Amino acid sequence: MASRLVPEVGHWYAHRDKGQMFQVVAYDPDEDYVEIQDFDGDVDELDLDTWFAMPLDPAEAPEDWTGPVDDVESEELGYATGAEVTARDWRAPLDEFSAQVQEAVEADEPDDEAAATKH
């Protein structure tokens, strides 16, 4: 079943039959074309008849939507820069886990007096 989704530049779509996701990168109804780019970076141009014949669903952008984009700087993505992240930040979850394990081990160990009376 074909879709009547109007292509919107910057939006992601999924091809129902193939499961392939792509983004619309250009659309000109006067010139009768839609330009799409798949996650691998391949660009294809479709006429509007082909677009409207395709079984499509709107889709969320992939988690790492930068796959097909070559010139995106990390500052543009809103991620922390290297200067803001320290080694301690990377270790913190492990430190919390280690503290929990240590507490559990200590709770399972008999205290010295109890151990001495058993012998």
N, CA, C and O atoms as CSV, one atom per row, in Angstrom:
chain,resi,resn,atom,element,x,y,z
A,1,MET,N,N,0.842,-1.178,0.000
A,1,MET,CA,C,0.000,0.000,0.000
A,1,MET,C,C,0.887,1.241,0.000
A,1,MET,O,O,1.785,1.363,0.833
A,2,ALA,N,N,0.647,2.131,-0.901
A,2,ALA,CA,C,1.436,3.350,-1.019
A,2,ALA,C,C,1.019,4.352,0.052
A,2,ALA,O,O,-0.059,4.268,0.640
A,3,SER,N,N,1.904,5.284,0.274
A,3,SER,CA,C,1.672,6.292,1.287
A,3,SER,C,C,1.503,7.652,0.633
A,3,SER,O,O,2.065,7.912,-0.431
A,4,ARG,N,N,0.744,8.498,1.259
A,4,ARG,CA,C,0.601,9.863,0.766
A,4,ARG,C,C,1.356,10.841,1.661
A,4,ARG,O,O,0.977,12.006,1.780
A,5,LEU,N,N,2.419,10.359,2.284
A,5,LEU,CA,C,3.233,11.237,3.114
A,5,LEU,C,C,3.928,12.266,2.234
A,5,LEU,O,O,4.591,11.917,1.257
A,6,VAL,N,N,3.774,13.510,2.581
A,6,VAL,CA,C,4.475,14.566,1.862
A,6,VAL,C,C,5.900,14.600,2.399
A,6,VAL,O,O,6.098,14.658,3.612
A,7,PRO,N,N,6.894,14.564,1.515
A,7,PRO,CA,C,8.280,14.567,1.994
A,7,PRO,C,C,8.616,15.882,2.699
A,7,PRO,O,O,8.271,16.968,2.233
A,8,GLU,N,N,9.301,15.746,3.836
A,8,GLU,CA,C,9.729,16.927,4.582
A,8,GLU,C,C,11.239,16.848,4.782
A,8,GLU,O,O,11.754,15.866,5.316
A,9,VAL,N,N,11.929,17.877,4.355
A,9,VAL,CA,C,13.384,17.921,4.475
A,9,VAL,C,C,13.776,17.826,5.946
A,9,VAL,O,O,13.227,18.525,6.798
A,10,GLY,N,N,14.740,16.942,6.225
A,10,GLY,CA,C,15.218,16.743,7.591
A,10,GLY,C,C,14.493,15.641,8.334
A,10,GLY,O,O,14.943,15.234,9.405
A,11,HIS,N,N,13.394,15.148,7.810
A,11,HIS,CA,C,12.636,14.079,8.463
A,11,HIS,C,C,13.118,12.714,7.983
A,11,HIS,O,O,13.580,12.557,6.852
A,12,TRP,N,N,12.998,11.731,8.876
A,12,TRP,CA,C,13.392,10.353,8.574
A,12,TRP,C,C,12.157,9.529,8.254
A,12,TRP,O,O,11.077,9.760,8.796
A,13,TYR,N,N,12.339,8.565,7.365
A,13,TYR,CA,C,11.264,7.670,6.940
A,13,TYR,C,C,11.797,6.242,6.888
A,13,TYR,O,O,12.994,6.011,6.715
A,14,ALA,N,N,10.881,5.295,7.041
A,14,ALA,CA,C,11.247,3.879,6.937
A,14,ALA,C,C,10.458,3.267,5.782
A,14,ALA,O,O,9.245,3.446,5.674
A,15,HIS,N,N,11.166,2.551,4.932
A,15,HIS,CA,C,10.546,1.837,3.822
A,15,HIS,C,C,9.969,0.555,4.397
A,15,HIS,O,O,10.724,-0.314,4.834
A,16,ARG,N,N,8.644,0.416,4.408
A,16,ARG,CA,C,7.983,-0.742,5.039
A,16,ARG,C,C,8.454,-2.081,4.492
A,16,ARG,O,O,8.645,-3.020,5.264
A,17,ASP,N,N,8.645,-2.194,3.196
A,17,ASP,CA,C,9.017,-3.471,2.585
A,17,ASP,C,C,10.453,-3.862,2.883
A,17,ASP,O,O,10.745,-5.037,3.103
A,18,LYS,N,N,11.343,-2.894,2.893
A,18,LYS,CA,C,12.766,-3.182,3.050
A,18,LYS,C,C,13.272,-2.943,4.465
A,18,LYS,O,O,14.327,-3.456,4.837
A,19,GLY,N,N,12.535,-2.172,5.258
A,19,GLY,CA,C,13.000,-1.828,6.587
A,19,GLY,C,C,14.111,-0.793,6.568
A,19,GLY,O,O,14.691,-0.486,7.609
A,20,GLN,N,N,14.406,-0.265,5.419
A,20,GLN,CA,C,15.490,0.690,5.241
A,20,GLN,C,C,15.040,2.079,5.696
A,20,GLN,O,O,13.943,2.532,5.370
A,21,MET,N,N,15.927,2.752,6.469
A,21,MET,CA,C,15.627,4.109,6.911
A,21,MET,C,C,16.423,5.105,6.084
A,21,MET,O,O,17.551,4.834,5.673
A,22,PHE,N,N,15.821,6.258,5.848
A,22,PHE,CA,C,16.499,7.313,5.111
A,22,PHE,C,C,15.937,8.660,5.531
A,22,PHE,O,O,14.872,8.759,6.141
A,23,GLN,N,N,16.687,9.684,5.185
A,23,GLN,CA,C,16.301,11.046,5.507
A,23,GLN,C,C,16.077,11.817,4.212
A,23,GLN,O,O,16.816,11.632,3.245
A,24,VAL,N,N,15.072,12.671,4.187
A,24,VAL,CA,C,14.861,13.545,3.037
A,24,VAL,C,C,15.823,14.722,3.179
A,24,VAL,O,O,15.798,15.442,4.177
A,25,VAL,N,N,16.668,14.908,2.170
A,25,VAL,CA,C,17.650,15.989,2.229
A,25,VAL,C,C,17.314,17.138,1.280
A,25,VAL,O,O,17.866,18.231,1.404
A,26,ALA,N,N,16.410,16.890,0.334
A,26,ALA,CA,C,15.964,17.955,-0.570
A,26,ALA,C,C,14.601,17.565,-1.133
A,26,ALA,O,O,14.298,16.388,-1.334
A,27,TYR,N,N,13.793,18.589,-1.379
A,27,TYR,CA,C,12.465,18.355,-1.936
A,27,TYR,C,C,12.067,19.595,-2.718
A,27,TYR,O,O,12.087,20.711,-2.199
A,28,ASP,N,N,11.703,19.376,-3.979
A,28,ASP,CA,C,11.248,20.487,-4.811
A,28,ASP,C,C,10.019,20.023,-5.591
A,28,ASP,O,O,10.155,19.340,-6.606
A,29,PRO,N,N,8.822,20.386,-5.126
A,29,PRO,CA,C,7.614,19.944,-5.828
A,29,PRO,C,C,7.493,20.548,-7.228
A,29,PRO,O,O,6.892,19.942,-8.116
A,30,ASP,N,N,8.061,21.740,-7.427
A,30,ASP,CA,C,7.997,22.361,-8.760
A,30,ASP,C,C,8.860,21.614,-9.770
A,30,ASP,O,O,8.505,21.525,-10.945
A,31,GLU,N,N,9.983,21.081,-9.322
A,31,GLU,CA,C,10.880,20.324,-10.186
A,31,GLU,C,C,10.579,18.825,-10.149
A,31,GLU,O,O,11.215,18.045,-10.858
A,32,ASP,N,N,9.609,18.422,-9.320
A,32,ASP,CA,C,9.136,17.036,-9.239
A,32,ASP,C,C,10.218,16.053,-8.776
A,32,ASP,O,O,10.394,14.991,-9.374
A,33,TYR,N,N,10.947,16.416,-7.699
A,33,TYR,CA,C,11.924,15.458,-7.185
A,33,TYR,C,C,12.047,15.534,-5.665
A,33,TYR,O,O,11.757,16.548,-5.031
A,34,VAL,N,N,12.496,14.390,-5.114
A,34,VAL,CA,C,12.825,14.257,-3.698
A,34,VAL,C,C,14.208,13.630,-3.667
A,34,VAL,O,O,14.461,12.638,-4.351
A,35,GLU,N,N,15.098,14.204,-2.878
A,35,GLU,CA,C,16.429,13.630,-2.718
A,35,GLU,C,C,16.497,13.022,-1.321
A,35,GLU,O,O,16.193,13.677,-0.323
A,36,ILE,N,N,16.903,11.755,-1.272
A,36,ILE,CA,C,16.981,11.050,0.009
A,36,ILE,C,C,18.411,10.567,0.249
A,36,ILE,O,O,19.183,10.358,-0.687
A,37,GLN,N,N,18.737,10.398,1.528
A,37,GLN,CA,C,20.055,9.887,1.895
A,37,GLN,C,C,19.847,8.822,2.954
A,37,GLN,O,O,19.229,9.070,3.990
A,38,ASP,N,N,20.374,7.620,2.681
A,38,ASP,CA,C,20.230,6.551,3.666
A,38,ASP,C,C,21.315,6.688,4.724
A,38,ASP,O,O,22.208,7.526,4.607
A,39,PHE,N,N,21.231,5.863,5.749
A,39,PHE,CA,C,22.135,5.978,6.886
A,39,PHE,C,C,23.594,5.784,6.495
A,39,PHE,O,O,24.484,6.346,7.133
A,40,ASP,N,N,23.850,4.997,5.453
A,40,ASP,CA,C,25.220,4.763,4.995
A,40,ASP,C,C,25.787,5.935,4.218
A,40,ASP,O,O,26.978,5.962,3.910
A,41,GLY,N,N,24.943,6.904,3.900
A,41,GLY,CA,C,25.411,8.084,3.180
A,41,GLY,C,C,25.061,8.099,1.713
A,41,GLY,O,O,25.298,9.100,1.037
A,42,ASP,N,N,24.500,7.009,1.196
A,42,ASP,CA,C,24.132,6.959,-0.217
A,42,ASP,C,C,22.970,7.917,-0.481
A,42,ASP,O,O,21.989,7.944,0.262
A,43,VAL,N,N,23.101,8.700,-1.551
A,43,VAL,CA,C,22.086,9.683,-1.925
A,43,VAL,C,C,21.385,9.196,-3.182
A,43,VAL,O,O,22.011,8.669,-4.102
A,44,ASP,N,N,20.068,9.384,-3.201
A,44,ASP,CA,C,19.288,8.968,-4.358
A,44,ASP,C,C,18.247,10.051,-4.640
A,44,ASP,O,O,17.743,10.696,-3.720
A,45,GLU,N,N,17.937,10.237,-5.897
A,45,GLU,CA,C,16.918,11.203,-6.288
A,45,GLU,C,C,15.728,10.446,-6.863
A,45,GLU,O,O,15.879,9.575,-7.720
A,46,LEU,N,N,14.546,10.796,-6.373
A,46,LEU,CA,C,13.318,10.138,-6.812
A,46,LEU,C,C,12.373,11.173,-7.401
A,46,LEU,O,O,12.361,12.327,-6.972
A,47,ASP,N,N,11.582,10.761,-8.381
A,47,ASP,CA,C,10.516,11.652,-8.822
A,47,ASP,C,C,9.346,11.487,-7.855
A,47,ASP,O,O,9.282,10.500,-7.121
A,48,LEU,N,N,8.443,12.425,-7.851
A,48,LEU,CA,C,7.351,12.402,-6.874
A,48,LEU,C,C,6.417,11.208,-7.053
A,48,LEU,O,O,5.865,10.710,-6.072
A,49,ASP,N,N,6.231,10.744,-8.282
A,49,ASP,CA,C,5.391,9.559,-8.502
A,49,ASP,C,C,5.994,8.350,-7.784
A,49,ASP,O,O,5.276,7.577,-7.151
A,50,THR,N,N,7.315,8.191,-7.885
A,50,THR,CA,C,7.993,7.089,-7.200
A,50,THR,C,C,7.862,7.246,-5.695
A,50,THR,O,O,7.574,6.279,-4.989
A,51,TRP,N,N,8.077,8.475,-5.195
A,51,TRP,CA,C,7.954,8.731,-3.748
A,51,TRP,C,C,6.574,8.310,-3.241
A,51,TRP,O,O,6.468,7.576,-2.259
A,52,PHE,N,N,5.525,8.772,-3.909
A,52,PHE,CA,C,4.172,8.491,-3.429
A,52,PHE,C,C,3.764,7.038,-3.632
A,52,PHE,O,O,2.805,6.581,-3.012
A,53,ALA,N,N,4.472,6.301,-4.487
A,53,ALA,CA,C,4.186,4.875,-4.678
A,53,ALA,C,C,4.881,4.009,-3.619
A,53,ALA,O,O,4.529,2.843,-3.441
A,54,MET,N,N,5.861,4.578,-2.923
A,54,MET,CA,C,6.619,3.805,-1.935
A,54,MET,C,C,5.809,3.616,-0.645
A,54,MET,O,O,5.155,4.550,-0.182
A,55,PRO,N,N,5.853,2.403,-0.063
A,55,PRO,CA,C,5.187,2.185,1.225
A,55,PRO,C,C,6.080,2.708,2.354
A,55,PRO,O,O,7.045,2.051,2.745
A,56,LEU,N,N,5.753,3.887,2.870
A,56,LEU,CA,C,6.602,4.552,3.857
A,56,LEU,C,C,5.883,4.803,5.168
A,56,LEU,O,O,4.662,4.946,5.219
A,57,ASP,N,N,6.669,4.853,6.213
A,57,ASP,CA,C,6.195,5.278,7.534
A,57,ASP,C,C,7.143,6.351,8.030
A,57,ASP,O,O,8.342,6.284,7.761
A,58,PRO,N,N,6.628,7.349,8.757
A,58,PRO,CA,C,7.550,8.290,9.396
A,58,PRO,C,C,8.384,7.525,10.419
A,58,PRO,O,O,7.901,6.561,11.012
A,59,ALA,N,N,9.619,7.940,10.628
A,59,ALA,CA,C,10.501,7.236,11.563
A,59,ALA,C,C,11.265,8.246,12.415
A,59,ALA,O,O,11.465,9.397,12.027
A,60,GLU,N,N,11.679,7.777,13.577
A,60,GLU,CA,C,12.547,8.578,14.432
A,60,GLU,C,C,13.961,8.510,13.862
A,60,GLU,O,O,14.355,7.509,13.263
A,61,ALA,N,N,14.705,9.570,14.053
A,61,ALA,CA,C,16.105,9.560,13.624
A,61,ALA,C,C,16.848,8.483,14.396
A,61,ALA,O,O,16.576,8.278,15.579
A,62,PRO,N,N,17.780,7.793,13.754
A,62,PRO,CA,C,18.558,6.788,14.474
A,62,PRO,C,C,19.304,7.432,15.642
A,62,PRO,O,O,19.546,8.638,15.646
A,63,GLU,N,N,19.664,6.614,16.629
A,63,GLU,CA,C,20.376,7.145,17.793
A,63,GLU,C,C,21.634,7.880,17.358
A,63,GLU,O,O,21.910,8.977,17.843
A,64,ASP,N,N,22.395,7.291,16.457
A,64,ASP,CA,C,23.573,7.957,15.915
A,64,ASP,C,C,23.240,8.412,14.505
A,64,ASP,O,O,23.640,7.786,13.524
A,65,TRP,N,N,22.510,9.498,14.418
A,65,TRP,CA,C,22.041,9.981,13.131
A,65,TRP,C,C,23.140,10.636,12.314
A,65,TRP,O,O,22.899,11.032,11.173
A,66,THR,N,N,24.341,10.760,12.865
A,66,THR,CA,C,25.423,11.421,12.137
A,66,THR,C,C,26.100,10.516,11.126
A,66,THR,O,O,27.016,10.963,10.436
A,67,GLY,N,N,25.687,9.259,11.011
A,67,GLY,CA,C,26.321,8.315,10.089
A,67,GLY,C,C,26.546,8.852,8.696
A,67,GLY,O,O,27.668,8.764,8.196
A,68,PRO,N,N,25.532,9.408,8.036
A,68,PRO,CA,C,25.738,9.879,6.674
A,68,PRO,C,C,26.330,11.279,6.582
A,68,PRO,O,O,26.590,11.758,5.478
A,69,VAL,N,N,26.547,11.940,7.698
A,69,VAL,CA,C,26.988,13.324,7.682
A,69,VAL,C,C,28.485,13.393,7.950
A,69,VAL,O,O,28.964,12.864,8.953
A,70,ASP,N,N,29.214,14.035,7.068
A,70,ASP,CA,C,30.664,14.102,7.199
A,70,ASP,C,C,31.153,15.306,7.995
A,70,ASP,O,O,32.193,15.235,8.649
A,71,ASP,N,N,30.424,16.393,7.946
A,71,ASP,CA,C,30.980,17.642,8.464
A,71,ASP,C,C,30.271,18.167,9.709
A,71,ASP,O,O,30.065,19.374,9.830
A,72,VAL,N,N,29.897,17.297,10.626
A,72,VAL,CA,C,29.272,17.722,11.871
A,72,VAL,C,C,30.331,17.769,12.957
A,72,VAL,O,O,31.026,16.783,13.201
A,73,GLU,N,N,30.453,18.912,13.604
A,73,GLU,CA,C,31.395,19.075,14.704
A,73,GLU,C,C,30.723,18.637,15.999
A,73,GLU,O,O,29.508,18.766,16.143
A,74,SER,N,N,31.511,18.117,16.944
A,74,SER,CA,C,30.940,17.629,18.205
A,74,SER,C,C,30.216,18.734,18.963
A,74,SER,O,O,29.258,18.455,19.684
A,75,GLU,N,N,30.655,19.985,18.816
A,75,GLU,CA,C,29.980,21.091,19.498
A,75,GLU,C,C,28.541,21.255,18.991
A,75,GLU,O,O,27.658,21.673,19.740
A,76,GLU,N,N,28.315,20.926,17.727
A,76,GLU,CA,C,26.991,21.059,17.135
A,76,GLU,C,C,26.027,20.001,17.659
A,76,GLU,O,O,24.812,20.180,17.578
A,77,LEU,N,N,26.549,18.911,18.190
A,77,LEU,CA,C,25.715,17.813,18.647
A,77,LEU,C,C,25.224,17.998,20.078
A,77,LEU,O,O,24.286,17.322,20.501
A,78,GLY,N,N,25.845,18.903,20.824
A,78,GLY,CA,C,25.449,19.119,22.201
A,78,GLY,C,C,26.074,18.132,23.164
A,78,GLY,O,O,25.667,18.061,24.324
A,79,TYR,N,N,27.061,17.364,22.705
A,79,TYR,CA,C,27.752,16.430,23.583
A,79,TYR,C,C,28.802,17.190,24.382
A,79,TYR,O,O,29.242,18.266,23.980
A,80,ALA,N,N,29.196,16.625,25.510
A,80,ALA,CA,C,30.260,17.218,26.302
A,80,ALA,C,C,31.571,17.122,25.533
A,80,ALA,O,O,31.824,16.140,24.836
A,81,THR,N,N,32.396,18.147,25.667
A,81,THR,CA,C,33.700,18.090,25.022
A,81,THR,C,C,34.669,17.375,25.941
A,81,THR,O,O,34.379,17.189,27.123
A,82,GLY,N,N,35.810,16.973,25.420
A,82,GLY,CA,C,36.803,16.246,26.200
A,82,GLY,C,C,37.249,16.995,27.436
A,82,GLY,O,O,37.560,16.368,28.448
A,83,ALA,N,N,37.292,18.322,27.387
A,83,ALA,CA,C,37.747,19.109,28.527
A,83,ALA,C,C,36.759,19.034,29.686
A,83,ALA,O,O,37.147,19.214,30.840
A,84,GLU,N,N,35.499,18.773,29.394
A,84,GLU,CA,C,34.481,18.733,30.429
A,84,GLU,C,C,34.359,17.356,31.081
A,84,GLU,O,O,33.780,17.238,32.160
A,85,VAL,N,N,34.886,16.335,30.456
A,85,VAL,CA,C,34.782,14.970,30.963
A,85,VAL,C,C,36.151,14.539,31.469
A,85,VAL,O,O,37.148,14.627,30.754
A,86,THR,N,N,36.184,14.071,32.714
A,86,THR,CA,C,37.445,13.629,33.302
A,86,THR,C,C,37.445,12.116,33.447
A,86,THR,O,O,36.413,11.467,33.282
A,87,ALA,N,N,38.603,11.565,33.755
A,87,ALA,CA,C,38.698,10.123,33.987
A,87,ALA,C,C,37.809,9.727,35.151
A,87,ALA,O,O,37.224,8.644,35.136
A,88,ARG,N,N,37.697,10.571,36.148
A,88,ARG,CA,C,36.832,10.297,37.309
A,88,ARG,C,C,35.373,10.134,36.865
A,88,ARG,O,O,34.650,9.291,37.395
A,89,ASP,N,N,34.946,10.945,35.892
A,89,ASP,CA,C,33.581,10.837,35.390
A,89,ASP,C,C,33.322,9.462,34.780
A,89,ASP,O,O,32.235,8.905,34.937
A,90,TRP,N,N,34.308,8.920,34.092
A,90,TRP,CA,C,34.151,7.607,33.467
A,90,TRP,C,C,34.163,6.497,34.503
A,90,TRP,O,O,33.504,5.473,34.320
A,91,ARG,N,N,34.901,6.683,35.587
A,91,ARG,CA,C,35.028,5.672,36.631
A,91,ARG,C,C,33.889,5.705,37.628
A,91,ARG,O,O,33.631,4.700,38.289
A,92,ALA,N,N,33.206,6.815,37.757
A,92,ALA,CA,C,32.220,7.015,38.817
A,92,ALA,C,C,31.214,5.866,38.942
A,92,ALA,O,O,31.026,5.368,40.051
A,93,PRO,N,N,30.566,5.424,37.876
A,93,PRO,CA,C,29.618,4.319,38.039
A,93,PRO,C,C,30.295,3.042,38.547
A,93,PRO,O,O,29.700,2.297,39.325
A,94,LEU,N,N,31.516,2.787,38.118
A,94,LEU,CA,C,32.244,1.619,38.573
A,94,LEU,C,C,32.584,1.756,40.052
A,94,LEU,O,O,32.489,0.786,40.804
A,95,ASP,N,N,32.980,2.958,40.473
A,95,ASP,CA,C,33.285,3.191,41.886
A,95,ASP,C,C,32.059,2.917,42.751
A,95,ASP,O,O,32.168,2.311,43.816
A,96,GLU,N,N,30.885,3.369,42.288
A,96,GLU,CA,C,29.652,3.135,43.048
A,96,GLU,C,C,29.372,1.634,43.147
A,96,GLU,O,O,28.983,1.137,44.204
A,97,PHE,N,N,29.571,0.927,42.053
A,97,PHE,CA,C,29.352,-0.513,42.047
A,97,PHE,C,C,30.344,-1.201,42.989
A,97,PHE,O,O,29.961,-2.086,43.754
A,98,SER,N,N,31.610,-0.797,42.934
A,98,SER,CA,C,32.638,-1.387,43.791
A,98,SER,C,C,32.302,-1.179,45.261
A,98,SER,O,O,32.497,-2.083,46.073
A,99,ALA,N,N,31.802,-0.005,45.610
A,99,ALA,CA,C,31.420,0.271,46.998
A,99,ALA,C,C,30.275,-0.647,47.431
A,99,ALA,O,O,30.272,-1.128,48.564
A,100,GLN,N,N,29.325,-0.891,46.568
A,100,GLN,CA,C,28.207,-1.776,46.895
A,100,GLN,C,C,28.695,-3.207,47.085
A,100,GLN,O,O,28.240,-3.900,47.995
A,101,VAL,N,N,29.604,-3.650,46.245
A,101,VAL,CA,C,30.156,-5.004,46.371
A,101,VAL,C,C,30.923,-5.122,47.681
A,101,VAL,O,O,30.781,-6.114,48.395
A,102,GLN,N,N,31.728,-4.123,47.999
A,102,GLN,CA,C,32.499,-4.144,49.247
A,102,GLN,C,C,31.569,-4.220,50.456
A,102,GLN,O,O,31.838,-4.979,51.387
A,103,GLU,N,N,30.494,-3.460,50.460
A,103,GLU,CA,C,29.527,-3.493,51.561
A,103,GLU,C,C,28.905,-4.876,51.682
A,103,GLU,O,O,28.724,-5.376,52.793
A,104,ALA,N,N,28.578,-5.496,50.568
A,104,ALA,CA,C,27.971,-6.823,50.590
A,104,ALA,C,C,28.949,-7.853,51.134
A,104,ALA,O,O,28.559,-8.727,51.907
A,105,VAL,N,N,30.207,-7.763,50.743
A,105,VAL,CA,C,31.223,-8.694,51.233
A,105,VAL,C,C,31.405,-8.528,52.735
A,105,VAL,O,O,31.481,-9.512,53.471
A,106,GLU,N,N,31.474,-7.286,53.183
A,106,GLU,CA,C,31.641,-7.025,54.613
A,106,GLU,C,C,30.446,-7.525,55.410
A,106,GLU,O,O,30.619,-7.996,56.534
A,107,ALA,N,N,29.260,-7.438,54.871
A,107,ALA,CA,C,28.057,-7.904,55.566
A,107,ALA,C,C,28.057,-9.428,55.688
A,107,ALA,O,O,27.493,-9.969,56.639
A,108,ASP,N,N,28.683,-10.125,54.736
A,108,ASP,CA,C,28.726,-11.589,54.761
A,108,ASP,C,C,29.852,-12.138,55.635
A,108,ASP,O,O,29.816,-13.309,56.015
A,109,GLU,N,N,30.857,-11.313,55.963
A,109,GLU,CA,C,31.990,-11.779,56.773
A,109,GLU,C,C,31.594,-11.804,58.254
A,109,GLU,O,O,31.017,-10.836,58.750
A,110,PRO,N,N,31.890,-12.871,58.947
A,110,PRO,CA,C,31.642,-12.885,60.378
A,110,PRO,C,C,32.622,-11.953,61.083
A,110,PRO,O,O,33.761,-11.792,60.645
A,111,ASP,N,N,32.171,-11.341,62.178
A,111,ASP,CA,C,33.104,-10.468,62.885
A,111,ASP,C,C,34.144,-11.338,63.610
A,111,ASP,O,O,33.940,-12.542,63.766
A,112,ASP,N,N,35.256,-10.733,64.052
A,112,ASP,CA,C,36.392,-11.465,64.621
A,112,ASP,C,C,36.001,-12.247,65.888
A,112,ASP,O,O,36.454,-13.379,66.060
A,113,GLU,N,N,35.180,-11.678,66.772
A,113,GLU,CA,C,34.823,-12.361,68.026
A,113,GLU,C,C,33.994,-13.595,67.756
A,113,GLU,O,O,34.218,-14.645,68.359
A,114,ALA,N,N,33.034,-13.474,66.852
A,114,ALA,CA,C,32.198,-14.624,66.532
A,114,ALA,C,C,33.021,-15.731,65.895
A,114,ALA,O,O,32.791,-16.909,66.166
A,115,ALA,N,N,33.958,-15.371,65.068
A,115,ALA,CA,C,34.821,-16.338,64.407
A,115,ALA,C,C,35.717,-17.032,65.430
A,115,ALA,O,O,35.972,-18.231,65.319
A,116,ALA,N,N,36.191,-16.287,66.419
A,116,ALA,CA,C,37.097,-16.855,67.442
A,116,ALA,C,C,36.362,-17.829,68.344
A,116,ALA,O,O,36.965,-18.807,68.785
A,117,THR,N,N,35.094,-17.609,68.636
A,117,THR,CA,C,34.356,-18.495,69.530
A,117,THR,C,C,33.948,-19.796,68.860
A,117,THR,O,O,33.673,-20.788,69.535
A,118,LYS,N,N,33.907,-19.795,67.534
A,118,LYS,CA,C,33.516,-21.002,66.809
A,118,LYS,C,C,34.650,-21.999,66.774
A,118,LYS,O,O,34.393,-23.186,66.573
A,119,HIS,N,N,35.901,-21.582,66.961
A,119,HIS,CA,C,37.019,-22.510,66.879
A,119,HIS,C,C,37.298,-23.129,68.171
A,119,HIS,O,O,38.215,-23.943,68.280
